Every structure is written in C-alpha cells, then in structure tokens.
Amino acid sequence: MKKAIIITDKNFIIGEVDKRIFGSFLEHLGRAVYGGIYQPDSPFSDKDGFRNDTAELIKELNVPIVRYPGGNFVSGYNWEDGIGDNSTRPQRLELAWGATEDNQFGLNEFTDWAKKVGTQPMMAINLGTKGVNEAKDIVEYCNHESGSFYSDLRKKHGYSEPHNIKLWCLGNEMDGSWQIGHKTAEEYAKLACESAKVMKWVDPAIELVVCGSSHMLMDTFVQWETTVLEHCYENVEYISLHSYYSNYVDDTADFLANTLQFDAFIESVITICDYMKAKKRSKKQINLSFDEWNVWYHSNGEKIDKWSKAPHQLEDVYTFEDALLVGGMLISLLNHADRVKIACLAQLVNVIAPIITSDTGAWRQTIFYPFFHTSNLGRGTVLKSIVKAPLYDSKNFTDVPTVQCAIVQDEENKKLTLFLLNKDLKEDIEITCDLRQFRNYKVAKSIVFNHDNPKAVNTEVDPYRVVPQEKKFADFEDGVLIMCLEKHSWSVVELKKI
Ligand code: AHR
C-alpha cells in the first residue's frame, strides 16, 4: 500500500477559523429563490411562503452568512422594486439571465428568511447600472434607526427595528465583459471607493468587500486588484475572489488537481494585498472574501425559454468526484484561515447547489456532504499540516500531492478534527500522523465518503445513492494516528479528549 505522513504541532497555528468561510450564496436566478427557498403555493411552505424542507437542510449545513441577491443579477437590479406592497411590485426583464423577475421576494423577505434559517445576510449592491446614491439609500433603509426618508419607509413596511446588515459587497464581477455595466479597473475603483465612503458615513459599523477578479485566468487579473486597492485600500476590509471548476474532458486526476490553482489564486491575492499595504505604509490588513466558489459545468449550454419565470436553470447534478473537489477546496480554505475570512459556496439551492427541490421535496446533492462535515466539525483553530505524500503529474499540473489535509483544533470542546482527501484514483494510502501532544485523546468519530463510481449522483428518485458512512479506518495508539484512506475518498477523523 502507498504510504504518507502528516506532521503537525499544536503550536503550528495558521489561524482561527472565521465561521463565515462556511457561507453560501442565493441569487435571483432560475429556481434558487422562487421554487427553492420561497414558494407560497407549496405544501412544504410556512405561512410566509418559505419552504420548510429546504430550510431544514440549510440548517443542517450550518451556514452563517448568505450572499444576496446576486451575482450577475445584482448589476441590473433596482432594490426598491422588491420592497413594499407586493401587489404593486413591478415585473422586470431580468437581463443577466434572460428571465422575468416579478419581485415578489425582496430585501425584507430575505431578512425574514435569514432569521428562519439562522443565517446573516451579506448584501450586494448594484454598481453596474447604479451608483453612490443607491448605495447610500439601501444602507439607510436597512441600518438607520429612524427619522429619515428610507429608515421611515422601512418602518412603514413593517420593520420597526433596523436590519443591521453588517457585511456588504460593492457590486459583482465588475471586471467581466458579461456584467451589466462592466467597467475598467479605474472606473470601478473610483465608483467603489465613493460608494464605500458614503455607505460608511451612513453606518460606520459596516464591513465592505470590493470586487477582485472573476477568476484567476482573467487577462486583467493582478492589474485589476492593484488598481482597485490603490483607490479603495482604506475604505474596504476585504477583496473578493471567484472560481468555478469543470471536468469537461473527463480527466478526473487533472480535475482534482485544481486545488493547486485555487491555492495559488488565494496566495497571489494575499501577495497583492500585502504589496499594497507596504506601498501605502498602511497598518491595515486587507483580508479575502472567496465569495463564489464551486464546481460548475454540467448545465452549461442549456437553453431556457426567454423571459420565463424561475426556469430550471444551472441545475447541475453533481457527481461523486465533484464532491471530492469541493472537499479539496474546503481544505484549502481552512488552510488559509489566517487571511480568508469569508467564503460562499455558490450557490445554495437548485442553482449549482448542494440542495435541490422539486414538488415532492428537497434532497442533498453529493457536494452537500464535505460542506456539512467541515462546517459542523471544522470550527476552531487550524493547525498547519505538512503532508509528505506521493505526487502525481496531470495534464495541467505537476507534483500534485495525492493527499490533502486540514487539521482543526477545538480547544473549548477538546477536539481535534482531520479532514482528508485521497486523490489517488487507483490505490489506498496509509497515513501516519504523529500526534503525541494529543496522547490523551481517542478516536471519537471516523467518516468515509466514497463511491465505486466517480460519476454517481443523487437524484429525486435515488437521493441516498452517494452518502458518507461512519467506518473504522483510524487507529490511535501511543500518540500515533494511523489511517487507511481509501482510493478517491474524502475522510474525516475526530479525536476527543478522554
Ligand atoms: O453563480 C453564478 C454566476 O457566476 C454569478 O451570477 C456570477 O457572479 C458568476 O459569474
């Protein structure tokens, strides 16, 4: 059997996990909102029209923030269309995705729903077709107590207390030519900086995310971040990153190696932030918001009926191997806990999502599970893990470690949890990990997520085809943890103090 070792130490601290790295994203797109979380005519819905079955699965995922309302959608959105009397809300042509938006769900419904599922809103503003004025107005509507036009309008709409939304995104993917109101770095940077300034004048307690590149392969990557931070450094707290991966050519080894690019993207953006910190002689550190990440490609090329309402759109049916890459990206996020403070799995329901709904209920896609494990068990302090495992080369990557690992210590509950990915498609790997500092711990839980068929999926008729299992594959004796990781598998080992 192949062998690997993992070296760690309780003093090798990367950083505290900011729980917001287990965030997600809901866009007015396809059936994410309508038919996903909100469906007044469904037997699964509560009196407010929110689907209970979906809400239960979201609670299982333990998602502390949800980014809303887009995405590309937000760059053409008028937030005032979605407030006040439902019967007078306008129907609009939604240009980003070619559908009709009837605005029955808007900002206030979203904050109500967020309370129901126990999450916090992360609100994006429109910097495509709108600007400084709207940026100021929406913060006033949401966060100002009373005694001004927009705060009193909120009260009139039945919300006497401010929503107090803490986290705001300054537009979405403004570097992309597909974006409504696409801008050059200079144009965007100036608008973002001025919007940030007035938003903080209205509420100095908010935190802001400025748009970075839509992905690492954009021609403007680096130049975009540098320009944006040159203008906005002192006005924002975070810069965004987005990445989606695909396996069009059916090369699973190469597909799983994409975590190397994911890591490189994070590390490049950290470098740019710190370059700008030095250039500006600033004491402030800009952190990262990886606010769109996932696998996305199964639904590409689909056709929808133009201007239909809530069509089936971007409903990727995820395979088992997709879940492995999602697990790998979660490990990468944890291992950058010192700088990645926010991350959003894109998206949450129906649209490239871990949860799918139909008229018969809601079910968990394969990618649900690694997120569920890390979000529920990966809270605490990340310890650095040095992995010495066999390497492989693939079409686009060299020296890809077959094993990826993140180790999270939860001192309060006296737990140590290891998240592990074996990317070897042919062989199991035996791992030895010296944990003598945790000698008085024992294995409390060991979970394997695997399937013989990397293309296996969960569907409405077979929703439990690909599920994790509790299984004994880890022995802990005299402070040495020995684990046998099955080929192409995701594993979790939780140690607990005796
Ligand atoms: O998540 C789907 C889309 O991907 C978002 O609307 C956009 O921001 C990104 O390109």
Boltz pocket constraint, residues with backbone or C-beta under 6 A from the ligand:
constraints:
  - pocket:
      binder: B
      contacts: [[A, 27], [A, 70], [A, 71], [A, 72], [A, 73], [A, 172], [A, 173], [A, 292], [A, 346], [A, 347]]
      max_distance: 6.0
